[in-house]
Structures are given as structure tokens and as C-alpha cells.
Amino acid sequence: MRKGVDIEYIKAFGRHLAKTRKAKGFTQEGVCYDIDLSLSQIARIETGKICPSIDTVLRIAKGLGVHPKDLFDFEVTSTSV
């Protein structure tokens, strides 16, 4: 991760994304296929290993059938955001 990136926030985003995906009944493979994203990329996003671009977040939201803001609707207690 780059300097200045809030790793806890990125991890929390990934956990929330995985929770949202599962609640919508999607597998990682299903989402990836629908939005032309690699399985390894979604796995790295969900585990907080990488920070997705805005374009990727928009594609994931569209694939899940949610508004992009819903992917950011979570709490992080140990972050500076």
C-alpha cells in the first residue's frame, strides 16, 4: 500500500463488500463474470490487499445491483477517516 493509505479502512471496505456480495447471493466468480473483473482482483479487494479504483467500485456496484454509496455504508472504529 502507498504511504498515507488507511489500511484499516481498506480492509473494512473489503469486508463490507464481501458481506454485501453474499447478501445479494453472488459468488466472487459470479460477480467477476458479470463485470469482467478477475477473480484474483475481487479476492484481493475483499481481503483488503488492494484499494479499488473508482471505476472498479462502480463496476462492482452495478454488478451487484446496488448504488455505489451502499458499498461505503459501514463503520470503521480504528481509522483516521
N, CA and C atoms as a LAMMPS dump frame, in Angstrom:
ITEM: TIMESTEP
0
ITEM: NUMBER OF ATOMS
243
ITEM: BOX BOUNDS ff ff ff
-5.0000000000000000e+02 5.0000000000000000e+02
-5.0000000000000000e+02 5.0000000000000000e+02
-5.0000000000000000e+02 5.0000000000000000e+02
ITEM: ATOMS id mol type element x y z
1 1 1 N 0.837 -1.188 0
2 1 2 C 0 0 0
3 1 3 C 0.881 1.25 0
4 2 1 N 0.349 2.283 -0.625
5 2 2 C 1.065 3.55 -0.655
6 2 3 C 1.043 4.217 0.72
7 3 1 N 2.035 5.053 0.936
8 3 2 C 2.103 5.813 2.173
9 3 3 C 0.873 6.711 2.292
10 4 1 N 0.302 6.782 3.478
11 4 2 C -0.853 7.625 3.719
12 4 3 C -2.189 6.932 3.512
13 5 1 N -2.17 5.712 2.987
14 5 2 C -3.414 4.974 2.785
15 5 3 C -3.844 4.361 4.109
16 6 1 N -5.102 4.508 4.453
17 6 2 C -5.635 3.978 5.701
18 6 3 C -5.965 2.502 5.499
19 7 1 N -5.07 1.653 5.897
20 7 2 C -5.2 0.22 5.672
21 7 3 C -6.442 -0.347 6.358
22 8 1 N -6.752 0.117 7.551
23 8 2 C -7.94 -0.383 8.254
24 8 3 C -9.216 -0.061 7.485
25 9 1 N -9.28 1.11 6.88
26 9 2 C -10.45 1.487 6.09
27 9 3 C -10.562 0.594 4.855
28 10 1 N -9.449 0.333 4.193
29 10 2 C -9.443 -0.518 3.004
30 10 3 C -9.896 -1.931 3.374
31 11 1 N -9.424 -2.445 4.497
32 11 2 C -9.843 -3.778 4.952
33 11 3 C -11.33 -3.794 5.288
34 12 1 N -11.81 -2.735 5.95
35 12 2 C -13.232 -2.656 6.306
36 12 3 C -14.094 -2.574 5.048
37 13 1 N -13.63 -1.835 4.053
38 13 2 C -14.348 -1.766 2.775
39 13 3 C -14.458 -3.162 2.171
40 14 1 N -13.361 -3.89 2.167
41 14 2 C -13.357 -5.24 1.608
42 14 3 C -14.301 -6.176 2.339
43 15 1 N -14.289 -6.103 3.663
44 15 2 C -15.212 -6.948 4.454
45 15 3 C -16.663 -6.597 4.146
46 16 1 N -16.939 -5.303 4.04
47 16 2 C -18.306 -4.87 3.734
48 16 3 C -18.712 -5.296 2.322
49 17 1 N -17.793 -5.197 1.39
50 17 2 C -18.074 -5.64 0.025
51 17 3 C -18.422 -7.122 0.009
52 18 1 N -17.639 -7.933 0.699
53 18 2 C -17.903 -9.382 0.75
54 18 3 C -19.268 -9.654 1.38
55 19 1 N -19.582 -8.941 2.459
56 19 2 C -20.871 -9.112 3.133
57 19 3 C -22.018 -8.731 2.196
58 20 1 N -21.871 -7.625 1.488
59 20 2 C -22.893 -7.171 0.547
60 20 3 C -23.063 -8.17 -0.589
61 21 1 N -21.957 -8.645 -1.128
62 21 2 C -21.997 -9.619 -2.224
63 21 3 C -22.734 -10.879 -1.798
64 22 1 N -22.397 -11.389 -0.624
65 22 2 C -23.037 -12.613 -0.125
66 22 3 C -24.521 -12.392 0.145
67 23 1 N -24.866 -11.235 0.691
68 23 2 C -26.273 -10.923 0.977
69 23 3 C -27.099 -10.866 -0.307
70 24 1 N -26.459 -10.468 -1.405
71 24 2 C -27.146 -10.42 -2.692
72 24 3 C -27.149 -11.777 -3.391
73 25 1 N -26.485 -12.77 -2.783
74 25 2 C -26.487 -14.122 -3.329
75 25 3 C -25.484 -14.38 -4.436
76 26 1 N -24.448 -13.56 -4.504
77 26 2 C -23.424 -13.715 -5.53
78 26 3 C -22.185 -14.417 -4.979
79 27 1 N -21.558 -15.212 -5.819
80 27 2 C -20.227 -15.722 -5.522
81 27 3 C -19.229 -14.72 -6.105
82 28 1 N -17.978 -14.833 -5.698
83 28 2 C -16.958 -13.979 -6.303
84 28 3 C -16.909 -14.221 -7.81
85 29 1 N -16.982 -15.487 -8.199
86 29 2 C -16.923 -15.838 -9.618
87 29 3 C -18.077 -15.206 -10.389
88 30 1 N -19.273 -15.246 -9.8
89 30 2 C -20.441 -14.684 -10.464
90 30 3 C -20.322 -13.193 -10.706
91 31 1 N -19.846 -12.482 -9.705
92 31 2 C -19.666 -11.04 -9.857
93 31 3 C -18.594 -10.752 -10.903
94 32 1 N -17.499 -11.46 -10.824
95 32 2 C -16.393 -11.237 -11.762
96 32 3 C -16.82 -11.467 -13.2
97 33 1 N -17.567 -12.516 -13.412
98 33 2 C -18.013 -12.844 -14.762
99 33 3 C -18.905 -11.732 -15.306
100 34 1 N -19.825 -11.25 -14.484
101 34 2 C -20.775 -10.235 -14.921
102 34 3 C -20.118 -8.896 -15.243
103 35 1 N -19.044 -8.552 -14.567
104 35 2 C -18.436 -7.225 -14.76
105 35 3 C -17.041 -7.277 -15.369
106 36 1 N -16.647 -8.46 -15.831
107 36 2 C -15.344 -8.633 -16.482
108 36 3 C -14.191 -8.165 -15.591
109 37 1 N -14.15 -8.75 -14.397
110 37 2 C -13.104 -8.47 -13.415
111 37 3 C -12.464 -9.797 -13.053
112 38 1 N -11.185 -9.814 -12.822
113 38 2 C -10.531 -11.085 -12.495
114 38 3 C -10.896 -11.533 -11.084
115 39 1 N -10.972 -12.828 -10.907
116 39 2 C -11.278 -13.401 -9.594
117 39 3 C -10.234 -12.985 -8.572
118 40 1 N -8.977 -12.97 -8.98
119 40 2 C -7.926 -12.591 -8.028
120 40 3 C -8.078 -11.133 -7.6
121 41 1 N -8.557 -10.285 -8.496
122 41 2 C -8.722 -8.875 -8.128
123 41 3 C -9.83 -8.703 -7.099
124 42 1 N -10.969 -9.335 -7.301
125 42 2 C -12.049 -9.188 -6.316
126 42 3 C -11.649 -9.814 -4.986
127 43 1 N -10.912 -10.913 -5.031
128 43 2 C -10.446 -11.549 -3.798
129 43 3 C -9.492 -10.618 -3.052
130 44 1 N -8.603 -9.941 -3.762
131 44 2 C -7.669 -9.015 -3.118
132 44 3 C -8.378 -7.786 -2.571
133 45 1 N -9.435 -7.343 -3.245
134 45 2 C -10.217 -6.211 -2.735
135 45 3 C -10.923 -6.622 -1.447
136 46 1 N -11.568 -7.794 -1.476
137 46 2 C -12.334 -8.239 -0.31
138 46 3 C -11.455 -8.545 0.905
139 47 1 N -10.207 -8.889 0.679
140 47 2 C -9.309 -9.148 1.803
141 47 3 C -8.505 -7.907 2.2
142 48 1 N -8.746 -6.795 1.525
143 48 2 C -8.08 -5.551 1.874
144 48 3 C -6.637 -5.465 1.43
145 49 1 N -6.257 -6.286 0.484
146 49 2 C -4.878 -6.255 -0.002
147 49 3 C -4.65 -5.156 -1.033
148 50 1 N -5.719 -4.758 -1.735
149 50 2 C -5.611 -3.662 -2.695
150 50 3 C -6.793 -2.72 -2.517
151 51 1 N -6.596 -1.493 -2.944
152 51 2 C -7.623 -0.462 -2.902
153 51 3 C -8.177 -0.316 -4.319
154 52 1 N -9.473 -0.556 -4.501
155 52 2 C -10.028 -0.481 -5.856
156 52 3 C -10.142 0.957 -6.356
157 53 1 N -10.064 1.108 -7.667
158 53 2 C -10.278 2.422 -8.268
159 53 3 C -11.763 2.747 -8.234
160 54 1 N -12.081 3.984 -8.472
161 54 2 C -13.483 4.38 -8.521
162 54 3 C -14.196 3.63 -9.636
163 55 1 N -13.547 3.476 -10.771
164 55 2 C -14.14 2.733 -11.876
165 55 3 C -14.477 1.308 -11.454
166 56 1 N -13.584 0.664 -10.731
167 56 2 C -13.828 -0.703 -10.27
168 56 3 C -14.977 -0.751 -9.28
169 57 1 N -15.039 0.21 -8.371
170 57 2 C -16.144 0.263 -7.405
171 57 3 C -17.47 0.429 -8.15
172 58 1 N -17.49 1.289 -9.153
173 58 2 C -18.717 1.498 -9.933
174 58 3 C -19.138 0.222 -10.658
175 59 1 N -18.174 -0.487 -11.222
176 59 2 C -18.477 -1.742 -11.922
177 59 3 C -19.002 -2.797 -10.956
178 60 1 N -18.382 -2.889 -9.785
179 60 2 C -18.832 -3.868 -8.787
180 60 3 C -20.248 -3.537 -8.327
181 61 1 N -20.502 -2.271 -8.04
182 61 2 C -21.839 -1.857 -7.594
183 61 3 C -22.882 -2.202 -8.649
184 62 1 N -22.576 -1.92 -9.899
185 62 2 C -23.506 -2.239 -10.984
186 62 3 C -23.745 -3.745 -11.062
187 63 1 N -22.683 -4.531 -10.937
188 63 2 C -22.8 -5.984 -10.987
189 63 3 C -23.625 -6.549 -9.841
190 64 1 N -23.545 -5.903 -8.675
191 64 2 C -24.305 -6.355 -7.507
192 64 3 C -25.721 -5.776 -7.483
193 65 1 N -25.968 -4.787 -8.334
194 65 2 C -27.278 -4.152 -8.353
195 65 3 C -27.515 -3.246 -7.169
196 66 1 N -26.453 -2.58 -6.707
197 66 2 C -26.569 -1.646 -5.589
198 66 3 C -26.037 -0.286 -6.021
199 67 1 N -26.403 0.738 -5.284
200 67 2 C -25.864 2.069 -5.531
201 67 3 C -24.433 2.088 -5.002
202 68 1 N -23.503 2.731 -5.699
203 68 2 C -22.118 2.763 -5.216
204 68 3 C -21.974 3.227 -3.774
205 69 1 N -22.804 4.186 -3.338
206 69 2 C -22.691 4.681 -1.963
207 69 3 C -22.97 3.576 -0.947
208 70 1 N -23.769 2.568 -1.331
209 70 2 C -24.058 1.462 -0.42
210 70 3 C -22.803 0.66 -0.08
211 71 1 N -21.837 0.672 -0.969
212 71 2 C -20.595 -0.059 -0.701
213 71 3 C -19.717 0.659 0.314
214 72 1 N -20.058 1.921 0.592
215 72 2 C -19.304 2.699 1.575
216 72 3 C -20.083 2.921 2.863
217 73 1 N -21.201 2.222 3.004
218 73 2 C -22.056 2.39 4.174
219 73 3 C -21.655 1.4 5.272
220 74 1 N -20.546 1.703 5.934
221 74 2 C -20.043 0.855 7.011
222 74 3 C -19.275 1.72 7.995
223 75 1 N -19.067 1.181 9.173
224 75 2 C -18.35 1.891 10.241
225 75 3 C -16.951 1.318 10.401
226 76 1 N -16.005 2.19 10.663
227 76 2 C -14.631 1.79 10.989
228 76 3 C -14.274 2.517 12.267
229 77 1 N -13.891 1.767 13.285
230 77 2 C -13.591 2.396 14.562
231 77 3 C -12.138 2.834 14.695
232 78 1 N -11.236 2.15 14.026
233 78 2 C -9.814 2.47 14.21
234 78 3 C -9.225 3.092 12.953
235 79 1 N -9.853 4.158 12.47
236 79 2 C -9.35 4.819 11.284
237 79 3 C -9.319 6.327 11.488
238 80 1 N -8.549 6.972 10.681
239 80 2 C -8.45 8.426 10.77
240 80 3 C -9.38 9.117 9.78
241 81 1 N -10.207 8.359 9.067
242 81 2 C -11.121 8.938 8.066
243 81 3 C -12.262 9.608 8.762
